[in-house]
Amino acid sequence: MAGVKNKNIFILDVFPLIYRAHFAMINQSFRNSKGLNTAAILGFYNYLFQIIFQERPAYIAAAFDSRSLHRSIAFKAYKENRDSIPEDVLNALDYVRAVIDALHIKTIEAYGYEADDVIGTIAMQAVQKGLQVYIVSPDKDFAQLVSEHIFLYRPPYKGLNFEVLDRKGVIEKYGVKPEQIPDFLALKGDSADNIPGLPKIGDKTALKLLSAHHTLEEVLKHKDEQKGAILNSLTEHEQDAYLYKKVATIDINVALDFTLKEFSFKKPDTSKLAEILDELEFKKLKDRIISDRVFKKFFQKKEEDTSDAEKYHQPIKLEPITSTKEIENLAAAVMQHKKFYFLFSCPGDKASLFCSLKNKAFFLNFSLKDFPVPIQKLFENPAIEAVSYDIKAVYKKLSANGISFNCKIFDLKLAQYVLSPEENNALENIIAIYTGKAIDKNLPLETRLAMGSMLLERVYEEILKKIAPGKENNLLHQIEFPLIAVLARMEEVGVRFEKSVLEAISENLKEELLQAEEEIFSLAVERLNLQSPKQVSVLLSKMTDPKTAKKTKTGQVSTSEAVLIDLAENHPIAALLLRVRKINKLISTYTESLPKHINKKTGRIHPDFKQATTATGRLS
């Protein structure tokens, strides 16, 4: 087959996406009138339609799991530590398959292989056909496949925006190159897949070894360079290490029968889709998807191949502003118009301002230390309304450089959040929703920002039509917009933390943790892995009545907090297990995590308060 130019394929790792949606929304109540918990379903649907409308994939596929025979045969303990599948996840699966079918998305699975292997095989073949590949999954294992043409498209645990990892992103996130991920997991272990790793080797030691020798094979070849416990571990568990790497490595040579055409993004069955959404009572989502404004228009124009989105991929002419006179003329024109439509980019001390006026796009580059006075006066003028996206970030940059932000503001991100708190409010998505235009991410940043600024006025006018005169308008202008300055100032000032105090608290907690664990081992008359649900379940089974004990789908005694609380009154081990969990959370969430965020210059933690993240309206 001939290569395909300028095309992309999104491959969905379905089951982990449902899991991520389930746990991301586990504390939110979403039930329809029949009592069905629809949180995980809604979360998955939001992921899926965000990709469709924001990314406009040329090809899309959905991969499902089969039990990995070669891994479980080679390593019997593979994934045995996992709890049973939550009931809400199982209930979601049928609805996920139904909407995938309604969208005519090709599903693919292979007996004896996990979705990881199926996805890896499709990804490699797609690259050979000239596609850019986006693997949509929260699973870090896929980082090993990331390359010049393959990206890991990770859904958010909290929040709305996907994280896209390229090679550089993988290195920054995990500390190793993509091809080193299996070696890294083999050495330090992977609790998610029950790969124990080598004794005495954690993240830091594994990173150090791979930095020096690159691969597991080379690490073991040079193991005599190590000393003490590390040398013993590498020597005694050499064969284990090879096995763990094999288990952690994705198979990219699964025998699959498919053609690229099967993954083409096709016109969906809108009536079937509407039926599913009605059953689930997803009215807002249905309005968004089925409406002429978004869904029908997108697919109708896609078939005709004359969509505004496609046309808008072409670069537009920018008017560079360089001289003082040109800056003054631009500022004067904005003053007359009373509306300042702009986007602001500021990596470091260099800034770029993109704005539109009378269907023309302008840009100027400058140093924050030499902020143009005429533009500064626009921000300081209360008669001007600044219309932009994520104004808090701009406010902080200006404030840090002594520039007041006294103009009226209209933040498109917050406005969209108030209108649809459950939807993705990324700038590109807002533009697609209100204009039907998709900005090609392959274009230079300068061009994309210019395109975005050109569309701000149209987006602003469309959003204004949606804002109700009473409740939503008051919420924006009396709470959300004024809160921007308050939160920006709180972030600038930060919170003071004494690192030495946190470290002392952490040491005390670790001592308490060790003491509690030893008490459990003493009472249990055995040592066990308290992080293993399976081992803890066996321990709890000795304290419960088999007939009344709450169990998982696999028949094991549940290790949930509720079960432990019920047992704690009569069983000291249960109370100690609760104590161990509480201490571990204090250590991981606070005493060891917070010091990493302390700014070395200020000695403070400068938080990022997010206004437009949670569906309930609270800050995050």
C-alpha positions as CSV (number, residue, x, y, z in Angstrom):
1,M,0.0,0.0,0.0
2,A,1.3,3.5,-0.8
3,G,2.3,5.7,2.0
4,V,-0.3,8.1,3.5
5,K,0.9,11.7,3.8
6,N,-0.1,14.1,6.6
7,K,-2.4,11.6,8.3
8,N,-2.8,10.3,11.8
9,I,-4.3,7.3,13.5
10,F,-5.5,7.2,17.1
11,I,-5.5,3.8,18.7
12,L,-7.6,3.4,21.8
13,D,-6.6,1.1,24.7
14,V,-10.2,0.6,25.7
15,F,-10.1,-1.2,29.0
16,P,-7.5,1.0,30.8
17,L,-9.4,4.1,29.5
18,I,-12.6,2.9,31.2
19,Y,-10.6,2.2,34.4
20,R,-9.1,5.7,34.3
21,A,-12.5,7.2,33.7
22,H,-13.9,5.2,36.6
23,F,-11.3,6.3,39.2
24,A,-11.1,9.9,37.9
25,M,-14.9,10.2,38.6
26,I,-15.2,7.8,41.5
27,N,-16.2,10.6,44.0
28,Q,-18.8,12.1,41.7
29,S,-22.4,11.0,41.6
30,F,-23.7,10.2,38.1
31,R,-26.8,7.9,38.1
32,N,-29.6,7.8,35.6
33,S,-33.2,7.4,36.6
34,K,-32.8,3.6,36.6
35,G,-30.0,3.8,39.2
36,L,-27.2,2.9,36.8
37,N,-23.9,4.5,37.8
38,T,-22.9,6.2,34.6
39,A,-19.7,8.0,35.8
40,A,-17.2,5.7,34.1
41,I,-19.3,5.6,30.9
42,L,-19.4,9.4,30.8
43,G,-15.7,9.7,31.5
44,F,-14.9,7.4,28.6
45,Y,-17.3,9.1,26.2
46,N,-15.7,12.5,27.1
47,Y,-12.2,11.1,26.2
48,L,-13.5,9.7,23.0
49,F,-15.4,12.7,21.7
50,Q,-12.6,15.0,22.8
51,I,-10.3,13.1,20.5
52,I,-12.9,13.2,17.6
53,F,-13.6,16.9,17.7
54,Q,-10.3,18.2,18.8
55,E,-8.0,16.0,16.8
56,R,-10.1,15.1,13.8
57,P,-8.4,11.7,13.3
58,A,-8.1,10.4,9.8
59,Y,-8.0,6.8,11.2
60,I,-9.1,5.4,14.5
61,A,-9.1,1.9,16.1
62,A,-10.2,0.4,19.4
63,A,-8.2,-2.4,20.9
64,F,-9.6,-4.8,23.5
65,D,-7.7,-7.2,25.8
66,S,-7.4,-11.0,25.6
67,R,-5.5,-12.9,28.3
68,S,-1.8,-12.8,27.6
69,L,-0.9,-16.5,27.3
70,H,2.8,-16.0,26.6
71,R,3.3,-13.7,29.6
72,S,1.2,-15.8,32.1
73,I,2.9,-19.0,31.0
74,A,6.4,-17.5,31.3
75,F,5.6,-15.7,34.6
76,K,2.7,-17.2,36.5
77,A,2.5,-14.2,38.9
78,Y,1.8,-11.8,36.1
79,K,-0.9,-9.4,37.2
80,E,-2.1,-11.8,40.0
81,N,-2.0,-8.9,42.5
82,R,-4.9,-7.1,40.9
83,D,-8.2,-6.7,42.6
84,S,-11.3,-7.9,40.8
85,I,-12.8,-5.6,38.2
86,P,-15.2,-3.0,39.8
87,E,-18.8,-3.6,39.0
88,D,-19.2,-0.1,37.6
89,V,-16.4,-0.8,35.1
90,L,-18.0,-4.1,34.0
91,N,-21.3,-2.3,33.6
92,A,-19.6,0.4,31.5
93,L,-18.1,-2.1,29.1
94,D,-21.3,-2.8,27.1
95,Y,-22.1,0.9,26.7
96,V,-18.5,1.6,25.6
97,R,-18.7,-1.2,22.9
98,A,-22.1,0.2,21.9
99,V,-20.9,3.7,21.2
100,I,-17.8,2.4,19.5
101,D,-20.1,0.4,17.2
102,A,-22.3,3.4,16.6
103,L,-19.3,5.4,15.5
104,H,-18.3,2.6,13.2
105,I,-14.9,2.5,14.8
106,K,-13.0,-0.7,14.0
107,T,-12.4,-2.9,17.0
108,I,-9.5,-5.4,17.1
109,E,-8.3,-8.0,19.5
110,A,-6.2,-11.2,19.2
111,Y,-6.6,-14.3,21.2
112,G,-3.7,-14.9,23.6
113,Y,-2.5,-11.3,23.3
114,E,-3.1,-8.3,25.4
115,A,-4.3,-5.0,23.9
116,D,-0.7,-3.7,24.4
117,D,0.6,-6.2,21.8
118,V,-2.2,-5.5,19.4
119,I,-1.7,-1.8,19.6
120,G,2.1,-2.1,19.3
121,T,1.7,-4.2,16.1
122,I,-0.8,-1.8,14.6
123,A,1.4,1.2,15.5
124,M,4.5,-0.1,13.9
125,Q,2.6,-1.0,10.7
126,A,0.9,2.3,10.6
127,V,4.3,4.1,10.8
128,Q,5.5,2.1,7.9
129,K,2.5,3.4,5.9
130,G,3.4,7.0,6.7
131,L,1.1,7.8,9.6
132,Q,1.6,9.7,12.8
133,V,0.4,7.3,15.6
134,Y,-1.2,8.4,18.8
135,I,-1.6,5.6,21.4
136,V,-4.5,6.7,23.7
137,S,-3.8,5.0,27.0
138,P,-2.9,5.8,30.7
139,D,-0.5,2.7,30.6
140,K,3.1,3.8,31.0
141,D,4.3,0.5,29.3
142,F,3.5,2.2,25.9
143,A,6.2,4.7,26.5
144,Q,8.6,2.1,25.2
145,L,7.1,2.5,21.7
146,V,7.4,6.3,21.5
147,S,9.4,7.5,18.6
148,E,9.6,10.2,16.0
149,H,6.2,9.1,14.6
150,I,4.6,7.4,17.7
151,F,3.2,9.4,20.6
152,L,1.6,8.4,23.9
153,Y,-1.6,10.3,24.3
154,R,-2.4,9.9,28.1
155,P,-5.8,10.8,29.5
156,P,-5.9,13.0,32.5
157,Y,-6.5,11.5,36.0
158,K,-8.0,14.8,37.1
159,G,-8.6,17.7,34.8
160,L,-9.5,17.8,31.1
161,N,-6.4,17.9,28.9
162,F,-4.6,15.0,27.5
163,E,-0.8,14.7,28.1
164,V,1.1,14.0,24.8
165,L,4.5,12.4,25.3
166,D,7.1,12.4,22.7
167,R,10.6,11.0,23.1
168,K,11.7,14.1,25.1
169,G,8.6,13.8,27.3
170,V,9.2,10.2,28.1
171,I,12.8,11.0,29.2
172,E,11.6,13.9,31.3
173,K,8.8,11.9,32.9
174,Y,10.5,8.6,33.6
175,G,14.2,9.4,33.4
176,V,15.0,6.9,30.7
177,K,14.7,6.7,26.9
178,P,11.6,4.9,25.4
179,E,13.6,1.9,24.4
180,Q,14.9,1.5,28.0
181,I,11.4,1.3,29.6
182,P,11.4,-2.6,29.6
183,D,14.9,-2.6,31.1
184,F,13.9,0.0,33.7
185,L,10.8,-2.0,34.8
186,A,12.7,-5.3,34.9
187,L,15.2,-3.7,37.3
188,K,13.0,-1.7,39.6
189,G,9.7,-3.6,39.2
190,D,6.2,-2.7,38.2
191,S,3.5,-3.1,40.9
192,A,0.7,-2.6,38.3
193,D,1.7,-5.9,36.5
194,N,3.1,-7.6,39.7
195,I,6.6,-7.6,38.3
196,P,8.7,-7.6,41.5
197,G,11.9,-6.3,40.1
198,L,15.3,-7.1,41.7
199,P,15.8,-6.8,45.4
200,K,17.5,-3.6,46.7
201,I,17.0,-1.9,43.3
202,G,14.6,0.9,43.2
203,D,14.0,3.8,40.8
204,K,17.2,5.7,41.6
205,T,19.5,2.7,41.4
206,A,17.8,1.5,38.1
207,L,18.3,4.9,36.6
208,K,21.9,5.0,37.6
209,L,22.6,1.6,36.2
210,L,20.9,2.3,32.9
211,S,22.6,5.7,32.6
212,A,25.9,3.9,32.7
213,H,25.1,0.8,30.6
214,H,22.0,1.6,28.6
215,T,20.4,-1.9,28.5
216,L,19.7,-4.6,31.1
217,E,22.0,-7.0,29.2
218,E,24.9,-4.5,29.5
219,V,24.1,-3.9,33.2
220,L,24.4,-7.6,33.9
221,K,27.5,-7.9,31.7
222,H,29.2,-5.3,33.9
223,K,27.6,-6.3,37.2
224,D,31.1,-6.9,38.8
225,E,31.5,-3.1,38.8
226,Q,28.9,-3.0,41.6
227,K,29.3,-3.7,45.2
228,G,27.5,-5.1,48.2
229,A,23.7,-5.6,48.0
230,I,23.4,-4.4,44.4
231,L,26.1,-6.9,43.2
232,N,24.4,-9.7,45.1
233,S,21.0,-8.8,43.6
234,L,22.3,-8.7,40.0
235,T,24.2,-11.9,40.5
236,E,21.5,-14.0,42.3
237,H,18.5,-12.7,40.2
238,E,20.1,-12.5,36.7
239,Q,17.7,-14.9,35.1
240,D,14.8,-13.3,36.9
241,A,15.8,-9.9,35.4
242,Y,15.8,-11.4,31.8
243,L,12.3,-12.8,32.5
244,Y,11.0,-9.6,33.8
245,K,12.2,-7.7,30.8
246,K,10.6,-10.2,28.5
247,V,7.3,-9.8,30.3
248,A,7.5,-6.0,30.2
249,T,8.3,-5.8,26.5
250,I,5.4,-5.2,24.1
251,D,5.2,-7.7,21.2
252,I,5.0,-5.8,17.9
253,N,4.8,-8.8,15.7
254,V,1.3,-10.2,16.4
255,A,-0.3,-11.9,13.4
256,L,-3.1,-9.5,12.6
257,D,-5.3,-9.4,9.6
258,F,-6.3,-5.8,8.8
259,T,-6.0,-3.1,6.2
260,L,-5.6,0.6,6.9
261,K,-8.8,1.4,5.1
262,E,-10.7,-0.5,7.9
263,F,-9.6,2.2,10.4
264,S,-10.8,5.1,8.3
265,F,-12.9,7.5,10.3
266,K,-16.4,6.9,8.9
267,K,-19.8,8.7,9.2
268,P,-21.4,7.4,12.4
269,D,-24.9,6.0,12.9
270,T,-26.4,9.1,14.5
271,S,-29.7,7.6,15.3
272,K,-28.1,4.7,17.2
273,L,-25.8,7.1,18.9
274,A,-28.8,9.2,20.0
275,E,-30.6,6.1,21.3
276,I,-27.6,5.2,23.5
277,L,-27.3,8.7,24.9
278,D,-31.0,8.9,25.6
279,E,-30.9,5.6,27.5
280,L,-28.0,6.9,29.6
281,E,-29.7,10.3,30.0
282,F,-26.6,12.2,28.7
283,K,-28.6,15.2,27.5
284,K,-25.8,17.7,27.5
285,L,-23.5,15.3,25.7
286,K,-26.2,14.5,23.2
287,D,-26.9,18.1,22.5
288,R,-23.2,18.7,21.9
289,I,-22.7,15.7,19.6
290,I,-25.8,15.4,17.6
291,S,-26.4,19.1,17.1
292,D,-26.0,20.7,13.7
293,R,-23.5,23.1,15.3
294,V,-20.9,20.4,15.8
295,F,-21.6,16.8,14.9
296,K,-23.6,16.8,11.7
297,K,-21.8,19.7,10.3
298,F,-18.4,18.1,10.9
299,F,-19.3,14.7,9.3
300,Q,-21.3,16.3,6.4
301,K,-18.4,18.5,5.5
302,K,-15.9,15.7,6.0
303,E,-17.7,13.6,3.4
304,E,-17.7,16.5,0.9
305,D,-14.0,17.1,1.7
306,T,-14.7,20.9,1.8
307,S,-14.8,21.4,5.6
308,D,-13.8,24.8,7.1
309,A,-11.5,22.8,9.3
310,E,-9.5,21.5,6.3
311,K,-9.4,24.9,4.6
312,Y,-8.2,26.5,7.8
313,H,-5.1,24.3,7.9
314,Q,-3.5,26.7,5.4
315,P,-1.2,29.3,6.9
316,I,-2.5,32.8,7.0
317,K,-0.6,36.1,6.5
318,L,0.7,37.7,9.7
319,E,1.4,41.4,10.0
320,P,4.6,41.8,12.1
321,I,4.7,44.9,14.3
322,T,8.2,46.1,14.8
323,S,8.5,49.9,15.0
324,T,7.3,52.1,17.8
325,K,4.9,53.9,15.4
326,E,3.3,50.6,14.4
327,I,2.8,49.7,18.0
328,E,1.2,53.0,18.8
329,N,-1.1,52.7,15.8
330,L,-2.2,49.3,16.8
331,A,-2.9,50.4,20.4
332,A,-4.8,53.4,19.2
333,A,-7.0,51.2,17.0
334,V,-7.7,48.9,19.9
335,M,-8.6,51.9,22.1
336,Q,-11.1,52.9,19.5
337,H,-12.6,49.4,19.2
338,K,-12.7,49.0,23.0
339,K,-12.1,45.2,22.6
340,F,-8.6,43.7,22.8
341,Y,-8.6,40.2,21.3
342,F,-5.2,38.6,22.0
343,L,-3.2,35.5,22.8
344,F,0.0,35.7,24.8
345,S,3.0,33.4,24.7
346,C,5.8,33.9,27.1
347,P,8.5,31.2,27.5
348,G,11.0,32.7,29.9
349,D,11.6,36.4,29.5
350,K,10.7,36.6,25.9
351,A,7.1,37.3,25.0
352,S,5.0,37.1,21.8
353,L,1.6,38.9,21.5
354,F,-0.9,37.8,18.8
355,C,-3.9,39.9,18.3
356,S,-6.6,40.5,15.6
357,L,-8.3,43.6,14.5
358,K,-10.6,44.0,11.5
359,N,-9.8,40.5,10.2
360,K,-6.1,41.0,10.3
361,A,-3.6,39.1,12.5
362,F,-0.8,41.0,14.1
363,F,2.1,39.9,16.2
364,L,5.0,41.5,18.0
365,N,7.9,39.9,19.9
366,F,9.5,41.7,22.8
367,S,11.3,41.2,26.1
368,L,9.2,41.5,29.2
369,K,11.8,43.9,30.6
370,D,11.0,46.2,27.6
371,F,7.3,45.8,27.5
372,P,5.8,48.2,24.9
373,V,4.3,51.1,26.7
374,P,1.3,51.5,24.4
375,I,0.3,47.9,24.9
376,Q,0.9,48.2,28.7
377,K,-1.6,51.1,28.7
378,L,-4.2,48.9,27.1
379,F,-3.9,46.5,30.0
380,E,-4.1,49.3,32.5
381,N,-7.1,51.0,30.9
382,P,-10.5,50.1,32.6
383,A,-12.4,51.1,29.5
384,I,-10.8,48.3,27.5
385,E,-12.2,44.7,27.6
386,A,-9.4,42.1,27.1
387,V,-10.8,38.9,25.5
388,S,-8.4,36.0,25.7
389,Y,-7.8,32.5,27.0
390,D,-6.4,31.6,30.5
391,I,-6.0,35.2,31.5
392,K,-4.6,34.2,35.0
393,A,-1.4,33.2,33.3
394,V,-1.1,36.5,31.5
395,Y,-2.0,38.4,34.8
396,K,0.8,36.7,36.6
397,K,3.4,37.5,33.9
398,L,2.4,41.1,33.8
399,S,2.2,41.5,37.6
400,A,5.7,40.0,38.0
401,N,7.0,42.7,35.7
402,G,5.3,45.6,37.5
403,I,2.4,46.0,35.0
404,S,-1.1,46.5,36.4
405,F,-4.0,44.6,34.9
406,N,-6.9,47.0,35.3
407,C,-8.8,46.4,32.1
408,K,-12.1,44.5,32.0
409,I,-11.6,40.9,31.2
410,F,-13.5,38.1,29.5
411,D,-11.8,34.7,29.8
412,L,-13.0,32.3,27.2
413,K,-11.8,29.3,29.1
414,L,-13.8,30.2,32.2
415,A,-16.9,31.1,30.1
416,Q,-16.9,27.7,28.4
417,Y,-16.3,26.0,31.8
418,V,-19.3,27.8,33.3
419,L,-21.5,26.8,30.3
420,S,-20.3,23.1,30.2
421,P,-18.2,22.2,33.2
422,E,-17.9,18.5,32.1
423,E,-16.5,19.3,28.6
424,N,-12.9,19.8,27.5
425,N,-12.1,23.5,27.6
426,A,-8.8,23.5,25.8
427,L,-8.5,26.5,23.4
428,E,-8.5,24.3,20.3
429,N,-11.7,22.5,21.4
430,I,-13.5,25.8,22.2
431,I,-12.6,27.1,18.7
432,A,-13.8,23.8,17.1
433,I,-17.1,23.9,19.0
434,Y,-18.0,27.5,18.2
435,T,-16.5,27.9,14.7
436,G,-16.3,24.4,13.3
437,K,-12.6,25.1,12.5
438,A,-9.7,22.8,13.6
439,I,-6.3,24.3,13.9
440,D,-3.7,21.9,12.6
441,K,-1.2,21.1,15.3
442,N,1.5,20.4,12.7
443,L,1.7,24.1,11.8
444,P,4.3,26.4,13.5
445,L,3.3,27.7,16.9
446,E,3.4,31.3,15.6
447,T,0.8,30.4,12.9
448,R,-1.4,28.5,15.3
449,L,-1.5,31.4,17.7
450,A,-2.3,33.8,15.0
451,M,-5.2,31.6,13.8
452,G,-6.5,31.4,17.3
453,S,-6.4,35.1,17.8
454,M,-8.2,35.6,14.5
455,L,-11.1,33.5,15.7
456,L,-11.4,34.9,19.3
457,E,-14.0,37.5,18.3
458,R,-16.2,34.9,16.6
459,V,-15.9,32.6,19.6
460,Y,-16.6,35.5,22.0
461,E,-19.8,36.4,20.1
462,E,-21.0,32.8,20.0
463,I,-20.4,32.3,23.7
464,L,-22.2,35.5,24.6
465,K,-25.3,34.1,22.9
466,K,-25.1,31.1,25.2
467,I,-24.7,32.9,28.5
468,A,-27.9,33.4,30.4
469,P,-28.5,37.0,31.5
470,G,-29.0,36.0,35.1
471,K,-27.2,33.1,36.7
472,E,-24.4,32.3,34.3
473,N,-23.6,36.0,33.6
474,N,-23.5,36.8,37.3
475,L,-21.4,33.8,38.1
476,L,-18.8,34.9,35.5
477,H,-18.7,38.6,36.3
478,Q,-19.3,38.5,40.0
479,I,-17.2,35.4,41.0
480,E,-15.1,33.8,38.3
481,F,-13.6,36.8,36.6
482,P,-12.8,38.8,39.8
483,L,-11.3,35.6,41.3
484,I,-8.6,35.5,38.7
485,A,-6.7,38.4,40.3
486,V,-7.1,36.9,43.8
487,L,-5.8,33.5,42.8
488,A,-3.0,34.9,40.8
489,R,-1.8,36.9,43.9
490,M,-2.1,33.8,46.1
491,E,0.0,31.8,43.7
492,E,2.6,34.6,43.5
493,V,2.9,34.8,47.3
494,G,2.9,31.1,47.8
495,V,2.9,29.1,51.1
496,R,6.0,28.8,53.2
497,F,7.2,25.4,54.1
498,E,10.2,24.4,56.3
499,K,11.9,21.5,54.4
500,S,13.8,20.4,57.6
501,V,10.5,20.2,59.5
502,L,8.9,18.1,56.8
503,E,11.9,15.8,56.7
504,A,11.7,15.4,60.5
505,I,8.0,14.6,60.3
506,S,8.7,12.1,57.5
507,E,11.3,10.3,59.6
508,N,8.9,10.1,62.5
509,L,6.2,8.7,60.3
510,K,8.5,6.1,58.9
511,E,9.4,4.9,62.4
512,E,5.6,4.7,63.2
513,L,5.1,2.8,59.9
514,L,7.8,0.3,60.7
515,Q,6.4,-0.2,64.2
516,A,2.9,-0.8,62.9
517,E,4.1,-3.2,60.3
518,E,6.1,-5.2,62.8
519,E,3.0,-5.4,65.1
520,I,1.0,-6.8,62.2
521,F,3.7,-9.4,61.4
522,S,3.8,-10.4,65.1
523,L,0.0,-10.8,65.4
524,A,-0.2,-12.6,62.1
525,V,2.8,-14.8,63.0
526,E,4.2,-14.3,59.5
527,R,5.8,-11.6,57.3
528,L,3.8,-10.6,54.2
529,N,3.7,-7.9,51.6
530,L,1.1,-5.4,53.0
531,Q,1.0,-3.7,49.5
532,S,-0.4,-6.9,48.0
533,P,-4.2,-7.0,48.1
534,K,-4.1,-10.8,47.6
535,Q,-1.9,-11.4,50.6
536,V,-3.9,-9.0,52.8
537,S,-7.1,-10.7,51.6
538,V,-5.8,-14.1,52.8
539,L,-4.9,-12.5,56.1
540,L,-8.4,-11.0,56.5
541,S,-10.1,-14.2,55.6
542,K,-8.8,-15.7,58.9
543,M,-10.8,-13.0,60.8
544,T,-14.1,-13.2,58.9
545,D,-17.1,-15.5,58.6
546,P,-16.9,-16.9,55.0
547,K,-20.7,-16.7,54.8
548,T,-21.0,-13.0,55.6
549,A,-17.6,-11.6,54.5
550,K,-17.7,-9.0,51.7
551,K,-15.9,-10.5,48.7
552,T,-14.6,-9.5,45.4
553,K,-15.8,-11.0,42.1
554,T,-13.0,-13.6,42.3
555,G,-14.2,-14.8,45.7
556,Q,-11.4,-13.1,47.8
557,V,-12.2,-11.2,50.9
558,S,-12.4,-7.5,50.1
559,T,-9.5,-5.4,51.5
560,S,-11.4,-2.1,51.1
561,E,-11.3,0.6,53.8
562,A,-15.0,0.0,54.7
563,V,-14.3,-3.7,55.4
564,L,-11.2,-2.8,57.6
565,I,-13.3,-0.3,59.6
566,D,-15.9,-2.9,60.3
567,L,-13.2,-5.4,61.5
568,A,-11.1,-2.9,63.4
569,E,-13.2,-2.9,66.6
570,N,-12.6,-6.6,67.2
571,H,-9.4,-7.3,65.3
572,P,-6.2,-5.3,66.1
573,I,-4.7,-6.3,62.8
574,A,-7.4,-4.5,60.8
575,A,-6.9,-1.4,62.9
576,L,-3.2,-1.6,62.3
577,L,-3.7,-2.0,58.5
578,L,-5.8,1.2,58.5
579,R,-3.0,2.9,60.4
580,V,-0.4,1.6,57.9
581,R,-2.5,2.9,55.0
582,K,-2.9,6.3,56.7
583,I,0.8,6.7,57.4
584,N,1.7,5.7,53.9
585,K,-0.6,8.3,52.4
586,L,0.8,11.0,54.7
587,I,4.3,10.2,53.6
588,S,3.7,9.8,49.9
589,T,1.2,12.7,49.6
590,Y,2.7,15.2,51.9
591,T,6.0,14.8,53.8
592,E,7.9,13.4,50.8
593,S,6.0,15.1,48.0
594,L,5.8,18.6,49.2
595,P,9.5,19.3,49.6
596,K,10.0,18.6,45.9
597,H,7.8,21.6,45.1
598,I,9.5,24.1,47.3
599,N,11.0,27.0,45.2
600,K,14.7,27.3,45.9
601,K,14.7,31.1,45.5
602,T,11.6,31.8,47.7
603,G,11.6,28.8,50.0
604,R,7.8,28.6,49.3
605,I,5.5,26.4,47.4
606,H,3.7,28.3,44.7
607,P,0.5,26.4,43.9
608,D,-1.5,26.5,40.7
609,F,-5.2,27.0,41.6
610,K,-7.3,25.7,38.7
611,Q,-10.7,27.3,38.3
612,A,-11.8,25.3,35.2
613,T,-11.2,21.7,36.1
614,T,-13.8,20.1,38.3
615,A,-17.4,19.4,37.2
616,T,-18.7,20.6,40.6
617,G,-17.2,24.1,40.4
618,R,-14.6,23.8,43.2
619,L,-11.0,24.8,42.9
620,S,-8.4,22.1,42.3
